[in-house]
Amino acid sequence: MTSSPRAVALPYLFALLIALSALSAAWYGVGRPVELSDVASATHKLQCASYTPFGKDQSPFDQPLQIRREQVEIDFAQLATRFECVRTYSQIGLEALPELARKHGLKLLAGAWVSSNPVDTEREIAALIANAKANPDVIEAVIVGNEALLRKEVTGGQLVKLIERVKAEVEQPVTYADVWEFWLQYPEVAPAVDFITIHLLPYWEDDPTGIDAALNQVANVRRTFGNAYAPKDILIGETGWPSEGRQRETALPSRVNEALFIRGFVKMAEENDWHYNLIEAFDQPWKRDSEGAVGGYWGLFDADRQDKGILAGPVSNLPHWPLWLGASGLLLLAALILAGRPASTRAALLLPFTATFGAACTLGWSELALITSRYWSEWLWAAVLLGLNLLVLAHAVLALSARVGWRERVFAWLETRGGWWLAAAGFAGAVLMLGLVFDSRYRSFPSLALLLPALVYLCRPVRAPRREIALLTIIIGAGIAPQLYQEGLHNLQAVGWALTCSLLVVALWRSLRLSRT
């Protein structure tokens, strides 16, 4: 029996007002601009930034490699307003960089890419020597190899021979760059270089450090190396923080955290007269291939060369939050129009919150999918999960409505297939859980993709295929503890995923029980 329109109007409007306020507060809370002290300006340039000359649609693995000179020209003009130099990692195909750097008043830390391929390494070393000799006014120092020891592509002895060869040919100081621990593991390398270049990336440490302790860790390692290798100078060859991607223990990527780290580090480095290079100038989408979503978001500027607010001015984790709020509002309106009149006073209180929560989850997943998706298969997977959320949202709001006329027919169609929607959510949860248990390092936590189906079918069980549901329940349930153990309770993204999966397991179990009757 349904309540009269007048009986449900006031509770409905009251609940809708609260729900809209919560929705607005949620999006504003994510995107709220944060004011921090600036560290860079036209009159206060920073030392150096890593640079790779690839547009957002390019990769160093493209063959043949085509560097767009006009793009480098634009990039150098932009970087020259904030930095004194740029660091490069390869020589092949980048022969024009010294000329363009000279034109824009930039210096170069020129690198040669050393790999397990002796032919490619020889080409790089030869080009490095030639470019260093031809451009002594621009190339301040040369870097023979980057993290080649970490990748186990050369031995310490092979690397020392390459360094000594370059030192005999060029006038500039010569160094090698690697994560700080590998200088300790290969002590034979340090005597061969003119100065030590260490990489300090608290996010990627085996024991990741949160933003609150990251700068202290960097300072401690830098001071230790400074004392151990004196009088040789220490260059912090890479340091930075990602703006997007998965959390590792307490290390949480975000634009605000990237700005906090970079601005805090620059202040500390300048106070201590440290030499440094920030990673990196621009976001590099191609790095997501090997490092997951987080790999593409270490830039001080985004892949479109737009300012992320990392160096100066207010910074926001979601600068376009009003657009996401507007999209959520439109989806909420569409859900309420689909539902029509609530079925009862209780439904009048629940319907606005259900529609608002569903809109927030659906648009929140869409925002995450834009960050994590790169290939057509990833976009297809994201689109399927988006479609699933829209179907579940429609099912949920119609379950609370009076369902007059065509709404009853739409609800009947959704109701008879509700078990398949739940099974689809369970299948997605099982696939994602297996990935996070057995290959988690570069995978994001897609909690928002499954939170709505989990809650809707937890509260409203549906009949579903028993064997499939039982198997999915076991897979997801068995993965919760190992996944959480691997990530640690300090990883709030992992905790959120564990809670979402727990809700999904209970929803699957309740529907399994219903299917037995």
C-alpha positions as CSV (number, residue, x, y, z in Angstrom):
1,M,0.0,0.0,0.0
2,T,1.4,3.4,-1.0
3,S,1.1,6.6,0.9
4,S,-0.6,9.7,-0.4
5,P,1.6,12.3,-2.2
6,R,1.0,14.9,0.5
7,A,2.1,12.4,3.2
8,V,5.5,11.8,1.6
9,A,6.2,15.3,0.3
10,L,7.7,16.9,3.4
11,P,10.0,13.9,4.4
12,Y,11.1,13.6,0.8
13,L,12.1,17.2,0.5
14,F,13.8,17.1,3.9
15,A,15.8,14.0,3.0
16,L,16.6,15.5,-0.4
17,L,18.0,18.7,1.1
18,I,20.3,16.8,3.5
19,A,21.4,14.4,0.7
20,L,22.3,17.3,-1.6
21,S,24.2,19.0,1.2
22,A,26.2,15.9,1.8
23,L,26.9,15.4,-1.9
24,S,28.1,19.0,-2.2
25,A,30.3,18.7,0.9
26,A,31.8,15.4,-0.3
27,W,32.9,16.8,-3.7
28,Y,34.1,20.1,-2.1
29,G,36.0,18.1,0.5
30,V,37.9,16.3,-2.2
31,G,38.6,19.3,-4.3
32,R,39.0,22.0,-1.7
33,P,42.0,24.3,-2.6
34,V,44.8,24.3,-0.1
35,E,47.0,27.3,0.4
36,L,50.8,26.6,0.7
37,S,53.9,28.8,0.6
38,D,55.3,29.1,-3.0
39,V,58.7,27.8,-3.9
40,A,59.1,28.8,-7.5
41,S,58.5,32.0,-9.5
42,A,59.9,33.9,-12.4
43,T,62.5,35.4,-10.1
44,H,63.1,32.4,-8.0
45,K,64.0,29.4,-10.2
46,L,64.6,25.9,-8.9
47,Q,67.6,23.8,-9.8
48,C,66.7,21.0,-12.1
49,A,63.8,18.8,-13.3
50,S,63.7,15.4,-15.1
51,Y,62.6,15.7,-18.7
52,T,61.5,13.2,-21.3
53,P,60.4,14.7,-24.6
54,F,57.2,12.7,-25.1
55,G,53.7,13.9,-25.6
56,K,50.8,12.2,-23.8
57,D,50.3,10.0,-26.8
58,Q,54.0,9.0,-27.1
59,S,56.3,6.4,-25.5
60,P,60.0,5.7,-25.7
61,F,59.0,2.3,-26.9
62,D,57.5,3.7,-30.1
63,Q,59.3,2.6,-33.2
64,P,60.6,4.5,-35.0
65,L,61.0,7.0,-32.2
66,Q,59.9,10.5,-33.4
67,I,60.7,13.4,-31.2
68,R,58.6,16.5,-32.0
69,R,61.0,19.4,-32.0
70,E,58.2,21.9,-31.7
71,Q,57.0,20.1,-28.5
72,V,60.4,20.3,-27.0
73,E,60.6,24.0,-27.9
74,I,57.3,24.7,-26.1
75,D,58.4,22.5,-23.1
76,F,61.7,24.2,-22.7
77,A,60.2,27.7,-22.9
78,Q,57.8,26.7,-20.1
79,L,60.4,25.0,-17.9
80,A,62.8,28.0,-18.3
81,T,60.4,30.1,-16.3
82,R,60.8,27.8,-13.3
83,F,64.1,25.9,-13.6
84,E,67.8,26.5,-14.3
85,C,68.4,23.1,-15.9
86,V,66.8,19.8,-17.0
87,R,68.0,16.2,-16.6
88,T,67.7,13.9,-19.6
89,Y,68.0,10.1,-19.6
90,S,69.0,9.2,-23.2
91,Q,70.9,10.5,-26.1
92,I,69.6,8.7,-29.2
93,G,67.1,10.9,-31.0
94,L,67.6,13.8,-28.7
95,E,70.5,15.4,-30.5
96,A,68.6,18.7,-30.8
97,L,68.2,19.2,-27.0
98,P,71.4,21.0,-26.3
99,E,70.7,23.6,-29.0
100,L,67.1,24.2,-27.7
101,A,68.3,24.3,-24.1
102,R,70.9,27.0,-25.1
103,K,68.2,29.0,-26.8
104,H,66.1,29.1,-23.6
105,G,68.9,29.6,-21.2
106,L,68.7,26.1,-19.7
107,K,71.6,23.9,-18.6
108,L,71.6,20.1,-19.1
109,L,72.4,17.1,-16.9
110,A,72.8,14.8,-19.9
111,G,72.3,11.1,-19.4
112,A,73.1,8.0,-21.4
113,W,70.8,5.0,-21.1
114,V,72.8,1.9,-20.1
115,S,71.1,-1.4,-20.6
116,S,71.8,-5.1,-21.0
117,N,72.0,-4.6,-24.8
118,P,75.7,-3.8,-25.5
119,V,75.0,-2.4,-29.0
120,D,72.4,0.0,-27.7
121,T,74.6,1.0,-24.7
122,E,77.6,1.6,-27.1
123,R,75.4,3.9,-29.2
124,E,74.3,5.8,-26.1
125,I,77.8,6.2,-24.7
126,A,79.2,7.4,-28.0
127,A,76.5,9.9,-28.4
128,L,76.9,11.1,-24.9
129,I,80.6,11.7,-25.4
130,A,80.0,13.5,-28.7
131,N,77.3,15.8,-27.3
132,A,79.3,16.6,-24.2
133,K,82.3,17.6,-26.3
134,A,80.2,19.7,-28.7
135,N,78.2,21.5,-26.0
136,P,80.4,22.2,-23.0
137,D,78.5,25.5,-22.4
138,V,75.2,23.7,-22.0
139,I,75.9,20.3,-20.6
140,E,77.1,20.8,-17.0
141,A,77.5,17.1,-16.1
142,V,77.0,13.7,-17.7
143,I,75.2,10.7,-16.1
144,V,76.4,7.3,-17.3
145,G,73.3,5.1,-16.7
146,N,70.2,5.3,-14.7
147,E,69.2,2.6,-12.2
148,A,70.9,-0.1,-14.4
149,L,72.1,-1.8,-11.2
150,L,68.6,-1.8,-9.8
151,R,67.4,-3.5,-13.0
152,K,70.3,-5.9,-12.8
153,E,71.2,-5.1,-16.5
154,V,74.9,-4.6,-15.8
155,T,77.4,-5.5,-13.1
156,G,79.3,-3.1,-11.0
157,G,82.5,-3.8,-12.9
158,Q,80.9,-3.2,-16.3
159,L,79.5,0.0,-15.1
160,V,82.8,1.2,-13.7
161,K,84.5,0.6,-17.1
162,L,81.8,2.7,-18.9
163,I,82.3,5.5,-16.4
164,E,86.0,5.5,-16.8
165,R,85.7,5.5,-20.5
166,V,83.5,8.6,-20.5
167,K,85.7,10.4,-17.9
168,A,88.7,10.0,-20.2
169,E,86.8,11.6,-23.1
170,V,84.9,14.6,-21.6
171,E,85.7,17.6,-19.5
172,Q,82.4,17.6,-17.5
173,P,82.0,15.9,-14.2
174,V,80.8,12.3,-14.6
175,T,78.3,10.4,-12.4
176,Y,76.0,7.4,-12.2
177,A,72.4,7.6,-10.9
178,D,70.6,4.9,-8.9
179,V,68.4,4.4,-5.8
180,W,70.5,5.2,-2.7
181,E,70.6,1.6,-1.5
182,F,72.4,0.4,-4.6
183,W,75.4,2.6,-3.9
184,L,75.8,0.6,-0.7
185,Q,75.3,-2.7,-2.5
186,Y,77.9,-1.8,-5.2
187,P,80.7,0.1,-3.3
188,E,83.1,-0.3,-6.3
189,V,81.1,2.3,-8.2
190,A,81.6,5.3,-5.9
191,P,85.4,5.8,-6.4
192,A,84.9,5.9,-10.2
193,V,82.5,8.9,-10.3
194,D,83.1,12.6,-9.7
195,F,80.0,13.0,-7.6
196,I,77.3,10.7,-6.2
197,T,73.8,10.8,-7.7
198,I,71.2,9.2,-5.5
199,H,67.4,8.7,-6.0
200,L,65.2,9.4,-2.9
201,L,61.6,8.4,-3.6
202,P,59.8,7.7,-0.2
203,Y,56.7,6.4,-2.0
204,W,58.7,3.6,-3.8
205,E,60.8,2.5,-0.8
206,D,60.4,-1.1,0.2
207,D,59.1,0.3,3.5
208,P,57.0,3.3,2.1
209,T,56.9,6.5,4.1
210,G,53.8,8.7,4.5
211,I,53.9,12.3,3.6
212,D,54.4,13.3,7.3
213,A,57.7,11.5,7.6
214,A,58.9,11.5,4.0
215,L,61.0,14.7,4.3
216,N,62.7,13.5,7.4
217,Q,63.7,10.3,5.6
218,V,65.1,12.2,2.7
219,A,67.1,14.4,5.0
220,N,68.5,11.5,7.0
221,V,69.6,9.6,3.9
222,R,71.1,12.8,2.3
223,R,73.1,13.6,5.5
224,T,74.3,10.0,5.8
225,F,75.6,10.0,2.2
226,G,77.1,13.4,2.6
227,N,79.1,12.3,5.6
228,A,80.0,8.9,4.1
229,Y,81.3,10.1,0.8
230,A,82.8,13.5,1.6
231,P,84.4,15.4,0.0
232,K,82.5,14.1,-3.0
233,D,79.3,16.1,-3.6
234,I,75.9,14.4,-3.5
235,L,73.3,15.1,-6.1
236,I,69.7,14.1,-5.2
237,G,69.1,12.9,-8.8
238,E,65.4,12.1,-8.4
239,T,63.0,13.0,-5.7
240,G,59.2,13.7,-5.8
241,W,55.8,12.4,-5.0
242,P,52.9,11.1,-7.2
243,S,49.7,13.0,-7.5
244,E,47.4,10.1,-8.4
245,G,47.4,6.3,-8.0
246,R,47.2,3.6,-5.3
247,Q,48.3,4.0,-1.7
248,R,51.3,2.1,-0.4
249,E,51.0,1.6,3.3
250,T,50.9,5.2,4.6
251,A,52.2,6.8,1.3
252,L,49.1,8.3,-0.3
253,P,49.4,9.9,-3.8
254,S,47.5,13.2,-4.2
255,R,48.2,16.6,-5.7
256,V,48.2,18.2,-2.2
257,N,50.7,15.7,-0.9
258,E,52.9,16.2,-4.0
259,A,52.9,19.9,-3.4
260,L,53.6,19.4,0.3
261,F,56.5,17.2,-0.5
262,I,58.0,19.3,-3.3
263,R,57.6,22.6,-1.6
264,G,58.9,21.2,1.7
265,F,61.9,19.5,0.0
266,V,62.9,22.6,-2.0
267,K,62.9,24.7,1.2
268,M,65.0,22.1,3.0
269,A,67.4,21.7,0.1
270,E,68.0,25.4,-0.3
271,E,68.5,25.8,3.5
272,N,71.1,23.1,3.4
273,D,72.7,24.1,0.0
274,W,71.9,20.7,-1.5
275,H,72.0,20.0,-5.2
276,Y,68.8,18.4,-6.5
277,N,66.7,17.3,-9.4
278,L,63.0,16.9,-9.2
279,I,61.1,14.1,-10.9
280,E,59.5,15.1,-13.1
281,A,58.7,18.0,-15.4
282,F,55.5,16.6,-17.0
283,D,53.2,13.7,-16.3
284,Q,54.2,10.7,-18.5
285,P,51.1,8.5,-19.3
286,W,53.4,5.8,-20.9
287,K,54.8,4.9,-17.5
288,R,51.5,3.5,-16.5
289,D,52.4,0.5,-18.7
290,S,55.1,-0.6,-16.2
291,E,54.2,1.1,-13.0
292,G,50.4,1.2,-12.9
293,A,48.3,4.3,-12.8
294,V,50.7,6.0,-10.3
295,G,53.6,5.9,-12.8
296,G,51.9,8.4,-15.0
297,Y,51.4,11.1,-12.4
298,W,54.8,12.3,-11.0
299,G,54.9,15.5,-13.1
300,L,55.0,19.0,-11.8
301,F,52.7,19.8,-14.8
302,D,50.2,17.4,-16.3
303,A,50.5,15.6,-19.7
304,D,48.7,18.5,-21.4
305,R,51.4,20.9,-19.9
306,Q,48.9,22.5,-17.6
307,D,49.9,23.7,-14.2
308,K,49.0,21.3,-11.4
309,G,49.6,23.8,-8.7
310,I,52.6,21.9,-7.3
311,L,55.2,24.7,-7.2
312,A,53.1,27.8,-6.5
313,G,49.6,29.0,-5.7
314,P,46.7,27.0,-4.2
315,V,46.6,23.3,-4.9
316,S,43.5,21.1,-5.2
317,N,43.3,17.3,-5.4
318,L,40.4,17.7,-7.8
319,P,40.5,21.1,-9.5
320,H,37.4,20.4,-11.6
321,W,35.3,19.3,-8.6
322,P,32.4,21.6,-9.5
323,L,32.0,19.7,-12.8
324,W,31.9,16.4,-11.0
325,L,29.4,17.8,-8.6
326,G,27.3,19.0,-11.5
327,A,27.4,15.6,-13.2
328,S,26.5,13.9,-9.9
329,G,23.6,16.3,-9.5
330,L,22.4,15.5,-13.1
331,L,22.6,11.8,-12.4
332,L,20.8,12.2,-9.1
333,L,18.0,14.2,-10.9
334,A,17.7,11.4,-13.5
335,A,17.4,8.8,-10.8
336,L,14.7,10.7,-9.0
337,I,12.8,11.3,-12.2
338,L,13.0,7.5,-13.0
339,A,11.8,6.7,-9.5
340,G,8.9,9.1,-9.5
341,R,6.8,9.2,-6.3
342,P,8.1,7.3,-3.3
343,A,6.1,4.3,-2.2
344,S,5.8,5.3,1.5
345,T,7.0,7.7,4.1
346,R,9.9,5.4,4.8
347,A,10.7,5.2,1.1
348,A,10.5,9.0,0.9
349,L,13.3,9.3,3.5
350,L,15.4,6.6,1.8
351,L,15.0,7.4,-1.8
352,P,17.0,10.7,-1.9
353,F,19.9,9.2,0.0
354,T,19.9,6.1,-2.2
355,A,19.9,8.1,-5.4
356,T,22.6,10.5,-4.0
357,F,24.8,7.7,-2.8
358,G,24.4,5.9,-6.1
359,A,25.3,9.0,-8.1
360,A,28.3,9.7,-6.0
361,C,29.6,6.1,-6.3
362,T,29.0,6.1,-10.0
363,L,30.7,9.4,-10.8
364,G,33.4,8.7,-8.3
365,W,34.2,5.5,-10.1
366,S,34.1,7.4,-13.4
367,E,36.7,9.8,-12.1
368,L,39.0,7.0,-10.9
369,A,38.5,5.2,-14.3
370,L,39.8,8.3,-16.1
371,I,43.0,8.1,-14.1
372,T,43.6,4.3,-14.3
373,S,42.4,3.4,-17.8
374,R,44.8,3.6,-20.8
375,Y,44.1,0.8,-23.3
376,W,40.8,-0.1,-25.0
377,S,40.5,-3.2,-22.8
378,E,40.8,-1.1,-19.6
379,W,38.3,1.4,-21.0
380,L,35.9,-1.4,-21.8
381,W,36.2,-2.8,-18.3
382,A,35.6,0.6,-16.8
383,A,32.6,1.1,-19.0
384,V,31.1,-2.3,-18.1
385,L,31.4,-1.5,-14.4
386,L,29.9,2.0,-15.0
387,G,26.9,0.3,-16.8
388,L,26.6,-2.1,-13.9
389,N,26.4,0.7,-11.4
390,L,23.7,2.5,-13.5
391,L,21.6,-0.6,-13.7
392,V,21.9,-1.2,-9.9
393,L,21.1,2.4,-9.2
394,A,17.9,2.2,-11.4
395,H,17.0,-1.1,-9.6
396,A,17.4,0.5,-6.2
397,V,15.4,3.6,-6.7
398,L,12.6,1.8,-8.5
399,A,12.4,-0.6,-5.5
400,L,11.5,2.4,-3.4
401,S,9.1,4.1,-5.8
402,A,5.3,3.7,-6.2
403,R,6.0,2.2,-9.7
404,V,2.9,3.3,-11.6
405,G,2.6,2.4,-15.3
406,W,5.8,2.0,-17.2
407,R,7.9,2.1,-14.1
408,E,6.4,-1.2,-13.0
409,R,7.5,-2.8,-16.3
410,V,11.0,-1.4,-16.0
411,F,11.3,-2.6,-12.4
412,A,10.0,-6.1,-13.4
413,W,12.7,-6.3,-16.0
414,L,15.4,-5.2,-13.6
415,E,14.1,-7.4,-10.8
416,T,14.1,-10.6,-12.9
417,R,17.8,-9.9,-13.8
418,G,18.9,-8.6,-10.4
419,G,20.7,-11.9,-9.7
420,W,22.8,-11.4,-12.8
421,W,23.7,-7.9,-11.7
422,L,24.9,-9.3,-8.4
423,A,26.8,-12.1,-10.1
424,A,28.5,-9.6,-12.4
425,A,29.5,-7.5,-9.4
426,G,30.8,-10.7,-7.7
427,F,32.7,-11.7,-10.8
428,A,34.4,-8.3,-11.0
429,G,35.2,-8.5,-7.3
430,A,36.7,-11.9,-7.6
431,V,38.9,-10.8,-10.6
432,L,40.0,-7.7,-8.9
433,M,40.7,-9.5,-5.6
434,L,42.9,-12.1,-7.2
435,G,44.9,-9.3,-8.9
436,L,45.3,-7.5,-5.6
437,V,46.4,-10.7,-3.7
438,F,48.8,-12.1,-6.3
439,D,50.1,-9.0,-8.2
440,S,49.2,-6.0,-6.2
441,R,52.2,-3.6,-6.5
442,Y,50.8,-1.5,-9.4
443,R,47.0,-2.1,-9.0
444,S,44.6,0.5,-7.8
445,F,41.8,-0.2,-5.3
446,P,38.5,0.1,-7.2
447,S,36.2,0.2,-4.2
448,L,33.8,2.7,-5.7
449,A,33.1,0.4,-8.6
450,L,31.5,-2.2,-6.4
451,L,30.3,-0.4,-3.3
452,L,26.9,0.4,-4.7
453,P,26.0,-3.2,-5.8
454,A,27.4,-4.5,-2.5
455,L,25.1,-2.3,-0.4
456,V,22.0,-2.5,-2.6
457,Y,22.0,-6.3,-2.7
458,L,23.0,-6.6,0.9
459,C,19.9,-4.7,1.9
460,R,17.8,-6.3,-0.8
461,P,18.8,-9.9,-1.6
462,V,18.0,-11.3,-5.0
463,R,17.8,-14.8,-6.5
464,A,21.0,-15.6,-8.3
465,P,22.7,-18.7,-9.9
466,R,23.8,-20.7,-6.8
467,R,27.0,-22.4,-7.9
468,E,28.5,-19.3,-9.4
469,I,27.5,-17.2,-6.4
470,A,29.0,-19.7,-4.0
471,L,32.3,-19.8,-5.9
472,L,32.5,-16.0,-6.1
473,T,31.7,-15.7,-2.4
474,I,34.6,-18.1,-1.5
475,I,37.1,-16.4,-3.8
476,I,36.4,-12.8,-2.6
477,G,36.0,-13.9,1.1
478,A,39.3,-15.8,1.0
479,G,41.2,-12.9,-0.4
480,I,40.2,-10.2,2.1
481,A,42.6,-11.2,4.9
482,P,45.7,-11.8,2.7
483,Q,45.1,-8.6,0.8
484,L,44.8,-6.6,4.0
485,Y,47.8,-8.3,5.5
486,Q,50.0,-7.4,2.5
487,E,48.9,-3.8,2.5
488,G,48.7,-3.2,6.2
489,L,46.0,-1.5,8.3
490,H,47.6,1.9,7.7
491,N,46.6,1.7,4.1
492,L,43.2,3.3,4.1
493,Q,42.5,2.5,0.5
494,A,43.2,-1.2,1.2
495,V,40.9,-1.0,4.3
496,G,38.2,0.5,2.1
497,W,38.6,-2.3,-0.4
498,A,38.4,-4.9,2.4
499,L,35.2,-3.3,3.8
500,T,33.6,-3.2,0.3
501,C,34.5,-6.8,-0.3
502,S,33.1,-7.8,3.1
503,L,29.8,-6.1,2.2
504,L,29.8,-7.8,-1.2
505,V,30.5,-11.2,0.4
506,V,27.6,-10.8,2.8
507,A,25.4,-9.6,-0.1
508,L,26.4,-12.7,-2.1
509,W,25.8,-15.0,0.9
510,R,22.3,-13.5,1.6
511,S,21.3,-14.0,-2.0
512,L,22.7,-17.5,-1.9
513,R,20.5,-18.3,1.1
514,L,17.5,-16.8,-0.7
515,S,18.2,-18.9,-3.8
516,R,18.1,-22.1,-1.7
517,T,14.5,-21.5,-0.6
